[in-house]
Amino acid sequence: MAFVFRFEQLLKIAMHEEDEVKNRLSKKDGQIKETNTEIQKFRDEHAEALVQKVEDLRSGNMSKIPMYAAYFVRLQRSWEFHEEELERLEKQRERILQELIEKRRNRNMYEKMREKDEKRWKKEQLRKEQKRLDEFGNRMRKTE
């Protein structure tokens, strides 16, 4: 007779739920990485525009100078928007991480229960086997 854990389905559900939360966490990490990339892109564009503005000022090309102010404002707003988005995503990630910790704790609880039940079952099987061997030995002595 094989060991059967009475809460096997609950353990499987707990493992499935933990995997789903892990998937959500990895998606959120991807979104955070994309947002960081966007922020860096806007920072780089800002730095390039500053260099270009300096070059235009040095060359005396004054026709482009008034456009830089609006461009810098647009870059700054985009940059700030993505930083706020990053904060929001990191808060969501933190909540997902807390959920993952809870799901992992739940799964570990079922796994520990399974280990204890299996240990108890093995002990019981050994006890029964020993009882059978003792009975067999007693029968052998009686027949001699």
HELIX and SHEET records of a PDB file:
HELIX    1   1 GLU A    8  SER A   59  1                                  52    
HELIX    2   2 ILE A   65  THR A  143  1                                  79    
END                                                                             
